[in-house]
Amino acid sequence: MLTRLAIRNIVLIEALDLDFTSGLGVLTGETGAGKSILLDALGLVLGNRAESGLVRAGEDQASVVASFEFDRLPSGIRATLDEAEVDVEAGEPLLIKRRLRADGGSKAFVNDQPVSASLLRDLAPHLVELHGQHDDRGLVNPRGHRLLLDRFAGADTAGVEAAWRAWREASDALDAARTAVARASADRDLLIAHLAELAALEPVAGEEEQLAEARSAMQKGERLSGDLAELQQLWAGSDSALASLRTAARRLDRIAAEHSLLSEALAALDRAVIEAGEAEDKLVRAADALSHDPAALDRIETRLFDLRAAARKHQVQVDDLPRLMREMRDALDLIESGEAGLGALEQAAQAAGETYRAAAKALSVRRSEAAGRLDAAVAAELAPLKLDAARFQTAVRRLDEERWGPGGMDSVEFLISTNPGADFAPLGKIASGGELSRFILALKVALAEQGGAATVIFDEIDRGVGGAVASAIGERLARLASGGQLLAVTHSPQVAARGNQHYVIAKSSEGTVTRTSVHLLDPAGRQEEIARMLSGAEVTPEARAQADRLLEGV
């Protein structure tokens, strides 16, 4: 609930700090004292547009800070703050600040963390519910009527929501399968032709690299073949260098024993023969390794060309061709098994749809039953509020199937008829603001146990009524406030007497400076203010006595 409101430099308010408690708080004052300024200031922390005209004349900036306290932060507020990544510690108050400059700029903060004005507007429905002469939100907005009726009915909509999600998932799976089968079927002949080409090619992963390496080796052998042939000619034949070395070694062997130097020469020559022999062996092996078969090279190049052509055709890498073949086979398999798979998915979607329809129809029946009870509860409140000729109706209508959703298959709207014989019309179409406020009060009383915003404000709900009707309004406001916090801006002494807290709004002038102030009244001050409301400008002893009777009678 709202526990504190601090206002600085808003129009006629220079500085104001108000503390609020639970129960019914009433705000009174003479016409033009500035009650609307107070509501405008509160509207700033609820995300209303920041008008530069709200800044007090002669000041550069203005601010409003509202403090809200909860035993436990409502889930709607928590979800909104979490989505905006705004941290609020458990148990600490929610502090909302709006600062605006005279040039029209503004900033907003939640617990000293900068936020957007749109976030304040998202928080507003969970914080304050305002009903006034030109109410266009809250209970007037038909978008929230279905939820209110479901709460009144005690209906658990979770089952319908779960059934809706299951139906959507089954339907989406069926649609996706149908699309896939249709696409595959349309390409069937092309798939078969492409798969046949790839199957004939029989690509193997890693094959391109192996073929490229083999081709490179063969091409290298082709380049070196002439040099190798010349080298082999140098080593071959009776007059080759190696043959000459061997002949020299044999001759030296016959005389090597004659001198030690000859033995050393023979040893060196033997080593040369051995090294030359090893060189000859390596040349032979190199020639074998680098030998190339022109036909084999042609086959390798043809294979590489075919693989790379197929890869370009299908816009993949050569190594991806085996995977592409598997995907084509899978697509053809899908076509073959698609009808059977679609049949199973169709059955699943149909079963999910039937489950949803059954749950939604049961919810619809419960809504219709609850609508009758709500209509009766509101009707019982209308006569005491001087709305005897009015009628209230909760319209539960079946939506077209394309508009069904997680909330069921119904639309819900609160309708009224203010004159005998007149057609029912939406709640927000009432011409009289006073009638609208009293209708909303009757509806709030009927829905009293269904929760809502933390703080409810009624702005001049008693305009144009008095006597018994004003007493009935006051009694109902007090009843609503007993379970939470309700603030009422009122001109009615019967309503004011019901308040747990009574604030008076006054305007004063000092020279050319006009100020609006708000004060919490003590018991004596309450008596005097209610007496003023009863008698007018001059407070008479009779008015004070009547004020006492009103205060004692509540």
C-alpha positions as CSV (number, residue, x, y, z in Angstrom):
1,M,0.0,0.0,0.0
2,L,0.9,3.7,-0.3
3,T,2.7,4.7,2.9
4,R,4.3,8.1,2.1
5,L,4.0,10.8,-0.6
6,A,6.6,13.5,-0.8
7,I,6.0,16.4,-3.2
8,R,8.3,19.3,-4.1
9,N,7.4,22.3,-6.3
10,I,4.4,20.8,-8.1
11,V,2.1,23.7,-9.2
12,L,0.9,25.3,-6.0
13,I,2.6,22.8,-3.7
14,E,5.9,24.0,-2.5
15,A,6.8,21.1,-0.1
16,L,4.5,18.4,1.2
17,D,5.1,15.1,3.0
18,L,2.1,12.9,3.7
19,D,2.0,9.6,5.6
20,F,-0.8,7.1,4.9
21,T,-2.0,4.0,6.7
22,S,-4.4,1.2,5.8
23,G,-8.1,1.6,5.9
24,L,-10.1,4.5,4.5
25,G,-8.4,7.9,4.1
26,V,-10.5,10.8,3.1
27,L,-9.3,14.1,1.6
28,T,-11.6,17.1,1.8
29,G,-11.3,20.8,1.1
30,E,-13.0,23.7,-0.6
31,T,-13.4,23.7,-4.3
32,G,-10.3,24.9,-6.0
33,A,-8.0,24.1,-3.0
34,G,-5.9,21.8,-5.1
35,K,-7.1,18.3,-4.7
36,S,-6.5,17.7,-8.4
37,I,-2.9,18.8,-8.0
38,L,-2.4,16.0,-5.4
39,L,-3.7,13.4,-7.8
40,D,-1.6,14.9,-10.7
41,A,1.5,14.5,-8.5
42,L,0.6,10.9,-7.7
43,G,0.0,10.3,-11.4
44,L,3.6,11.3,-12.1
45,V,5.0,8.3,-10.1
46,L,2.5,6.1,-11.9
47,G,4.0,7.0,-15.3
48,N,1.6,9.8,-16.5
49,R,3.0,12.3,-18.9
50,A,5.4,14.8,-17.4
51,E,4.0,18.3,-18.3
52,S,6.4,21.2,-17.8
53,G,3.4,23.2,-16.6
54,L,3.4,21.1,-13.4
55,V,6.7,22.7,-12.2
56,R,6.0,25.4,-9.7
57,A,6.5,28.9,-11.2
58,G,10.0,30.2,-10.7
59,E,11.5,26.8,-10.0
60,D,13.9,24.8,-12.2
61,Q,12.6,21.4,-11.3
62,A,10.0,19.4,-9.3
63,S,9.9,16.0,-7.8
64,V,7.5,13.4,-6.4
65,V,8.5,10.4,-4.3
66,A,6.0,7.7,-3.4
67,S,6.7,4.8,-1.0
68,F,4.8,1.6,-1.2
69,E,5.1,-1.2,1.4
70,F,4.0,-4.8,1.1
71,D,4.1,-7.9,3.4
72,R,5.2,-9.7,0.2
73,L,5.9,-8.0,-3.1
74,P,3.0,-8.9,-5.5
75,S,3.9,-11.3,-8.3
76,G,2.9,-8.8,-11.0
77,I,5.3,-6.2,-9.6
78,R,8.1,-8.7,-9.1
79,A,7.8,-10.0,-12.7
80,T,7.8,-6.4,-14.1
81,L,10.9,-5.5,-12.1
82,D,12.7,-8.7,-12.9
83,E,12.1,-8.2,-16.6
84,A,13.5,-4.7,-16.4
85,E,16.4,-6.0,-14.2
86,V,15.5,-3.7,-11.3
87,D,16.6,-5.1,-7.9
88,V,14.4,-4.7,-4.9
89,E,15.4,-6.5,-1.7
90,A,12.8,-8.6,0.1
91,G,11.1,-6.6,2.8
92,E,12.3,-3.2,1.7
93,P,9.8,-0.6,0.5
94,L,9.3,0.2,-3.1
95,L,10.4,3.8,-3.7
96,I,9.3,5.4,-6.9
97,K,10.7,8.9,-7.8
98,R,9.8,11.1,-10.7
99,R,11.8,14.3,-11.3
100,L,10.8,16.8,-13.9
101,R,12.4,20.0,-15.2
102,A,10.8,23.2,-16.2
103,D,12.0,22.7,-19.8
104,G,9.9,19.5,-20.0
105,G,12.5,16.8,-19.4
106,S,11.9,14.1,-16.8
107,K,13.7,11.2,-15.1
108,A,12.2,8.2,-13.2
109,F,13.8,6.0,-10.5
110,V,12.8,2.8,-8.7
111,N,14.8,2.4,-5.4
112,D,17.3,4.8,-6.8
113,Q,17.7,2.8,-10.1
114,P,17.0,4.8,-13.2
115,V,14.0,3.4,-15.2
116,S,11.7,4.5,-18.0
117,A,8.3,6.1,-17.6
118,S,6.8,3.1,-19.5
119,L,8.0,0.9,-16.6
120,L,6.1,3.1,-14.2
121,R,3.0,2.6,-16.3
122,D,3.5,-1.1,-16.2
123,L,3.8,-1.1,-12.4
124,A,0.8,1.3,-12.0
125,P,-2.1,-1.2,-12.3
126,H,-0.5,-3.2,-9.4
127,L,0.0,-0.2,-7.2
128,V,-2.9,2.2,-7.6
129,E,-6.4,1.9,-9.0
130,L,-7.9,5.3,-9.6
131,H,-11.6,5.9,-10.3
132,G,-12.7,9.4,-11.1
133,Q,-15.1,11.4,-13.3
134,H,-13.4,10.4,-16.5
135,D,-12.2,6.9,-15.6
136,D,-10.8,5.1,-18.7
137,R,-8.8,2.3,-17.0
138,G,-9.2,-0.3,-14.3
139,L,-12.7,-1.8,-14.2
140,V,-13.8,0.2,-17.2
141,N,-11.3,-1.5,-19.5
142,P,-12.9,-4.7,-20.8
143,R,-9.5,-6.3,-21.3
144,G,-9.5,-7.1,-17.5
145,H,-13.1,-8.2,-17.2
146,R,-12.5,-11.9,-17.9
147,L,-9.8,-12.2,-15.3
148,L,-12.1,-10.5,-12.7
149,L,-14.9,-12.9,-13.5
150,D,-12.6,-15.9,-13.3
151,R,-11.5,-14.7,-9.8
152,F,-15.1,-14.2,-8.7
153,A,-15.9,-17.7,-10.0
154,G,-12.9,-19.2,-8.2
155,A,-12.0,-20.8,-11.5
156,D,-8.6,-22.3,-11.9
157,T,-7.6,-21.5,-15.5
158,A,-4.2,-23.2,-15.3
159,G,-5.7,-26.4,-16.8
160,V,-7.1,-24.5,-19.8
161,E,-3.8,-22.7,-20.3
162,A,-1.9,-26.1,-20.2
163,A,-4.3,-27.7,-22.6
164,W,-4.0,-24.7,-24.9
165,R,-0.2,-25.0,-24.9
166,A,-0.4,-28.7,-25.6
167,W,-2.8,-28.2,-28.5
168,R,-0.6,-25.5,-30.0
169,E,2.5,-27.6,-29.7
170,A,0.8,-30.6,-31.3
171,S,-0.7,-28.4,-34.1
172,D,2.7,-26.8,-34.7
173,A,4.4,-30.2,-34.9
174,L,1.8,-31.3,-37.4
175,D,2.1,-28.2,-39.5
176,A,5.9,-28.5,-39.6
177,A,5.7,-32.2,-40.6
178,R,3.2,-31.4,-43.3
179,T,5.4,-28.7,-44.7
180,A,8.5,-31.0,-44.6
181,V,6.6,-33.8,-46.4
182,A,5.2,-31.4,-49.0
183,R,8.6,-29.9,-49.7
184,A,10.2,-33.3,-49.9
185,S,7.4,-34.7,-52.1
186,A,7.7,-31.8,-54.5
187,D,11.4,-32.5,-54.9
188,R,11.1,-36.3,-55.0
189,D,12.1,-36.8,-58.6
190,L,15.0,-34.4,-58.3
191,L,16.1,-36.1,-55.1
192,I,16.1,-39.5,-56.8
193,A,18.2,-38.2,-59.7
194,H,20.7,-36.5,-57.5
195,L,21.0,-39.5,-55.2
196,A,21.6,-41.8,-58.2
197,E,24.4,-39.5,-59.4
198,L,26.1,-39.4,-56.0
199,A,25.6,-43.2,-55.4
200,A,27.3,-43.8,-58.8
201,L,30.1,-41.5,-57.7
202,E,30.4,-43.2,-54.3
203,P,32.3,-40.3,-52.5
204,V,34.3,-41.1,-49.4
205,A,35.2,-38.6,-46.7
206,G,38.9,-37.6,-47.0
207,E,39.2,-38.9,-50.5
208,E,39.9,-35.6,-52.1
209,E,43.0,-35.0,-50.0
210,Q,44.3,-38.5,-50.7
211,L,43.8,-38.1,-54.5
212,A,45.4,-34.7,-54.5
213,E,48.5,-36.0,-52.7
214,A,48.8,-38.9,-55.2
215,R,48.4,-36.6,-58.2
216,S,51.0,-34.2,-56.8
217,A,53.5,-37.1,-56.4
218,M,52.9,-38.3,-59.9
219,Q,53.2,-34.9,-61.4
220,K,56.5,-34.5,-59.5
221,G,57.8,-37.8,-60.9
222,E,56.9,-36.6,-64.4
223,R,59.0,-33.5,-63.9
224,L,62.0,-35.5,-62.6
225,S,61.8,-38.4,-65.0
226,G,64.4,-37.0,-67.4
227,D,67.0,-36.3,-64.7
228,L,66.5,-39.7,-63.2
229,A,67.0,-41.4,-66.6
230,E,70.3,-39.5,-67.1
231,L,71.5,-40.4,-63.7
232,Q,70.7,-44.1,-64.2
233,Q,72.7,-44.0,-67.5
234,L,75.7,-42.6,-65.6
235,W,75.6,-45.5,-63.1
236,A,74.8,-48.2,-65.6
237,G,77.2,-49.9,-68.1
238,S,80.8,-51.2,-68.0
239,D,82.3,-47.7,-68.3
240,S,80.3,-46.1,-65.6
241,A,81.9,-44.4,-62.6
242,L,80.8,-47.2,-60.2
243,A,82.2,-49.9,-62.5
244,S,85.5,-48.0,-62.7
245,L,85.6,-47.8,-58.9
246,R,85.0,-51.5,-58.5
247,T,87.7,-52.4,-61.1
248,A,90.2,-50.1,-59.3
249,A,89.3,-51.8,-56.0
250,R,90.0,-55.3,-57.4
251,R,93.4,-54.3,-58.8
252,L,94.4,-52.5,-55.6
253,D,93.4,-55.5,-53.6
254,R,96.1,-57.6,-55.3
255,I,98.9,-55.2,-54.2
256,A,97.5,-53.7,-51.0
257,A,99.6,-56.0,-48.8
258,E,102.9,-54.6,-50.2
259,H,102.6,-51.3,-48.3
260,S,100.5,-49.9,-45.5
261,L,99.5,-46.9,-47.5
262,L,98.2,-49.2,-50.2
263,S,96.0,-50.9,-47.5
264,E,94.7,-47.6,-46.4
265,A,94.0,-46.6,-50.0
266,L,92.1,-49.9,-50.5
267,A,90.0,-49.3,-47.4
268,A,89.1,-45.8,-48.6
269,L,88.3,-47.1,-52.1
270,D,86.1,-49.9,-50.6
271,R,84.2,-47.2,-48.6
272,A,83.7,-45.2,-51.8
273,V,82.4,-48.3,-53.6
274,I,80.0,-49.0,-50.7
275,E,78.7,-45.3,-50.7
276,A,78.4,-45.3,-54.5
277,G,76.4,-48.6,-54.3
278,E,74.1,-47.1,-51.7
279,A,73.6,-44.0,-53.9
280,E,72.7,-46.3,-56.8
281,D,70.2,-48.1,-54.7
282,K,68.5,-44.9,-53.6
283,L,68.4,-43.7,-57.1
284,V,66.7,-46.9,-58.2
285,R,64.2,-46.6,-55.3
286,A,63.5,-43.0,-56.0
287,A,62.9,-43.7,-59.6
288,D,60.4,-46.5,-58.6
289,A,58.7,-44.1,-56.1
290,L,58.5,-41.2,-58.6
291,S,57.5,-43.4,-61.5
292,H,54.2,-42.4,-63.0
293,D,51.6,-44.1,-65.0
294,P,50.0,-41.6,-67.3
295,A,46.8,-43.6,-67.3
296,A,46.7,-43.7,-63.5
297,L,47.3,-39.9,-63.4
298,D,44.5,-39.4,-65.8
299,R,42.2,-41.5,-63.7
300,I,43.0,-39.5,-60.6
301,E,42.5,-36.2,-62.3
302,T,39.2,-37.4,-63.7
303,R,38.1,-38.6,-60.2
304,L,39.0,-35.2,-58.7
305,F,37.2,-33.3,-61.4
306,D,34.0,-35.4,-60.9
307,L,34.0,-35.0,-57.1
308,R,34.6,-31.3,-57.2
309,A,32.0,-30.8,-59.9
310,A,29.4,-32.6,-57.7
311,A,30.4,-30.5,-54.7
312,R,29.9,-27.3,-56.8
313,K,26.6,-28.5,-58.1
314,H,25.3,-29.0,-54.6
315,Q,27.1,-26.1,-53.1
316,V,29.0,-28.1,-50.4
317,Q,32.6,-29.2,-49.8
318,V,33.8,-32.4,-51.4
319,D,34.0,-34.0,-47.9
320,D,30.4,-33.2,-47.3
321,L,29.1,-35.2,-50.2
322,P,28.7,-38.4,-48.1
323,R,26.6,-36.5,-45.6
324,L,24.6,-35.0,-48.4
325,M,23.8,-38.5,-49.6
326,R,22.6,-39.5,-46.2
327,E,20.3,-36.4,-46.0
328,M,18.9,-37.2,-49.4
329,R,18.2,-40.8,-48.3
330,D,16.5,-39.4,-45.1
331,A,14.4,-37.0,-47.2
332,L,13.2,-39.9,-49.4
333,D,12.6,-42.0,-46.3
334,L,10.5,-39.2,-44.9
335,I,8.4,-39.2,-48.1
336,E,7.9,-43.0,-47.8
337,S,7.0,-42.9,-44.1
338,G,5.5,-39.5,-44.1
339,E,1.9,-40.5,-44.4
340,A,2.0,-42.8,-41.5
341,G,3.9,-40.2,-39.4
342,L,1.4,-37.5,-40.4
343,G,-1.5,-39.7,-39.3
344,A,0.0,-40.1,-35.9
345,L,0.6,-36.4,-35.6
346,E,-3.0,-35.6,-36.8
347,Q,-4.4,-37.9,-34.1
348,A,-2.2,-36.3,-31.4
349,A,-3.3,-32.8,-32.5
350,Q,-7.0,-33.8,-32.7
351,A,-6.8,-35.4,-29.2
352,A,-5.1,-32.3,-27.8
353,G,-7.8,-30.1,-29.4
354,E,-10.6,-32.1,-27.9
355,T,-8.9,-31.9,-24.4
356,Y,-8.7,-28.1,-24.8
357,R,-12.3,-27.8,-26.0
358,A,-13.5,-29.9,-23.0
359,A,-11.6,-27.8,-20.5
360,A,-12.5,-24.5,-22.2
361,K,-16.2,-25.5,-22.3
362,A,-16.2,-26.4,-18.6
363,L,-14.6,-23.0,-17.9
364,S,-17.2,-21.3,-20.0
365,V,-20.0,-23.0,-18.1
366,R,-18.5,-21.9,-14.8
367,R,-18.1,-18.3,-16.1
368,S,-21.8,-18.2,-17.1
369,E,-22.9,-19.4,-13.7
370,A,-20.6,-16.9,-12.0
371,A,-21.8,-14.1,-14.3
372,G,-25.4,-14.6,-13.0
373,R,-24.2,-14.4,-9.4
374,L,-22.1,-11.3,-10.1
375,D,-25.0,-9.6,-11.8
376,A,-27.2,-10.3,-8.7
377,A,-24.5,-9.0,-6.3
378,V,-24.1,-5.8,-8.3
379,A,-27.8,-5.3,-8.6
380,A,-28.2,-5.5,-4.8
381,E,-25.8,-2.5,-4.5
382,L,-27.4,-0.3,-7.1
383,A,-30.6,0.9,-5.4
384,P,-28.8,2.3,-2.3
385,L,-26.5,4.2,-4.6
386,K,-29.5,5.9,-6.3
387,L,-29.2,3.7,-9.4
388,D,-32.6,2.1,-9.0
389,A,-33.4,2.1,-12.8
390,A,-30.0,0.8,-13.8
391,R,-29.2,-2.8,-14.7
392,F,-25.9,-4.6,-14.8
393,Q,-25.0,-7.5,-17.0
394,T,-21.9,-9.6,-17.3
395,A,-21.8,-10.7,-21.0
396,V,-20.1,-14.0,-21.6
397,R,-19.8,-14.6,-25.4
398,R,-18.3,-17.4,-27.4
399,L,-15.4,-16.3,-29.6
400,D,-14.8,-17.5,-33.1
401,E,-12.3,-20.4,-33.0
402,E,-9.5,-18.4,-34.5
403,R,-9.7,-16.1,-31.4
404,W,-9.5,-18.9,-28.8
405,G,-6.5,-18.8,-26.6
406,P,-5.0,-19.8,-23.2
407,G,-7.8,-17.9,-21.5
408,G,-10.5,-20.0,-23.1
409,M,-13.0,-19.5,-25.8
410,D,-15.0,-16.7,-24.3
411,S,-15.0,-12.9,-24.2
412,V,-16.2,-11.2,-21.0
413,E,-17.5,-7.6,-20.8
414,F,-19.4,-5.7,-18.1
415,L,-22.4,-4.0,-19.6
416,I,-25.0,-1.5,-18.2
417,S,-28.3,0.0,-18.9
418,T,-29.0,3.2,-17.0
419,N,-32.6,3.8,-18.1
420,P,-35.7,1.5,-18.4
421,G,-35.9,-0.1,-21.8
422,A,-32.5,1.1,-22.9
423,D,-30.1,-1.4,-24.4
424,F,-27.1,-2.6,-22.6
425,A,-23.8,-0.8,-23.4
426,P,-20.2,-1.1,-22.3
427,L,-19.5,0.2,-18.8
428,G,-17.3,3.0,-20.1
429,K,-20.1,4.4,-22.3
430,I,-22.0,6.0,-19.4
431,A,-22.4,9.7,-20.0
432,S,-22.4,10.8,-16.4
433,G,-19.2,10.6,-14.5
434,G,-21.0,10.3,-11.2
435,E,-23.0,7.3,-12.4
436,L,-19.9,5.7,-13.7
437,S,-18.1,6.1,-10.3
438,R,-21.1,4.6,-8.4
439,F,-21.3,1.7,-10.8
440,I,-17.7,1.0,-10.3
441,L,-18.2,1.2,-6.5
442,A,-21.0,-1.3,-6.7
443,L,-18.8,-3.6,-8.8
444,K,-15.9,-3.2,-6.5
445,V,-18.1,-4.1,-3.5
446,A,-19.3,-7.2,-5.4
447,L,-15.7,-8.1,-6.3
448,A,-14.3,-7.1,-2.9
449,E,-12.7,-10.5,-2.2
450,Q,-11.0,-10.8,-5.6
451,G,-8.0,-8.5,-5.0
452,G,-6.7,-5.8,-7.2
453,A,-4.3,-2.9,-6.9
454,A,-2.6,-2.2,-3.5
455,T,-4.3,1.2,-3.2
456,V,-7.7,2.2,-4.5
457,I,-8.6,5.9,-5.0
458,F,-12.1,7.3,-5.6
459,D,-12.1,10.9,-6.9
460,E,-15.3,12.7,-6.0
461,I,-17.5,9.6,-6.3
462,D,-20.2,11.4,-4.3
463,R,-20.5,14.3,-6.7
464,G,-24.1,15.4,-7.1
465,V,-25.6,13.2,-4.3
466,G,-26.2,13.6,-0.7
467,G,-28.3,12.3,2.2
468,A,-28.9,8.6,2.2
469,V,-27.0,8.0,-1.0
470,A,-23.9,9.7,0.3
471,S,-24.2,7.6,3.5
472,A,-24.5,4.4,1.4
473,I,-21.4,5.4,-0.6
474,G,-19.5,6.1,2.6
475,E,-20.6,2.8,4.2
476,R,-19.4,0.9,1.1
477,L,-16.1,2.7,0.9
478,A,-15.4,1.9,4.5
479,R,-16.3,-1.8,3.8
480,L,-14.0,-1.9,0.9
481,A,-11.2,-0.3,2.9
482,S,-11.4,-2.7,5.7
483,G,-9.3,-5.2,3.9
484,G,-6.7,-2.8,2.5
485,Q,-6.2,0.9,1.6
486,L,-8.7,3.2,0.0
487,L,-8.4,6.9,-0.4
488,A,-11.4,9.1,-1.3
489,V,-11.5,12.7,-2.4
490,T,-14.9,13.8,-1.3
491,H,-17.3,16.7,-0.8
492,S,-19.7,14.7,1.3
493,P,-19.6,14.9,5.1
494,Q,-21.3,11.5,5.3
495,V,-18.3,10.0,3.4
496,A,-15.7,12.0,5.3
497,A,-17.1,10.8,8.6
498,R,-16.3,7.3,7.7
499,G,-12.6,7.9,7.3
500,N,-9.9,6.3,9.5
501,Q,-7.6,9.2,8.5
502,H,-8.9,12.6,7.4
503,Y,-6.7,15.1,5.4
504,V,-7.8,18.6,4.6
505,I,-6.5,20.4,1.5
506,A,-6.3,24.2,1.8
507,K,-5.0,27.0,-0.4
508,S,-3.5,30.2,1.1
509,S,-2.1,33.4,-0.4
510,E,0.7,35.6,0.8
511,G,1.0,38.6,-1.4
512,T,1.4,37.3,-5.0
513,V,2.4,33.7,-3.8
514,T,-0.3,31.1,-3.6
515,R,0.3,27.7,-1.9
516,T,-1.6,24.5,-1.4
517,S,-1.1,22.6,1.8
518,V,-2.4,19.3,3.2
519,H,-2.8,18.5,6.9
520,L,-3.8,15.4,8.8
521,L,-6.6,16.3,11.1
522,D,-7.0,15.4,14.8
523,P,-10.4,14.5,16.2
524,A,-11.2,18.2,16.9
525,G,-10.1,19.2,13.5
526,R,-12.2,16.5,11.9
527,Q,-15.3,17.8,13.7
528,E,-14.6,21.3,12.6
529,E,-14.0,20.3,8.9
530,I,-17.1,18.1,8.7
531,A,-19.1,20.9,10.3
532,R,-17.8,23.3,7.6
533,M,-18.8,20.8,4.9
534,L,-22.3,20.7,6.4
535,S,-22.8,24.4,6.9
536,G,-20.7,26.2,4.4
537,A,-18.6,29.3,5.0
538,E,-19.9,29.9,8.5
539,V,-19.6,27.0,10.9
540,T,-22.6,27.0,13.3
541,P,-23.1,25.2,16.6
542,E,-25.8,23.2,14.9
543,A,-23.3,22.1,12.2
544,R,-20.8,21.0,14.9
545,A,-23.5,19.0,16.7
546,Q,-24.5,17.3,13.4
547,A,-20.9,16.6,12.7
548,D,-20.6,14.9,16.1
549,R,-23.6,12.8,15.3
550,L,-22.1,11.7,12.0
551,L,-18.8,10.8,13.7
552,E,-20.5,8.9,16.5
553,G,-22.7,7.0,14.1
554,V,-20.0,5.3,12.1
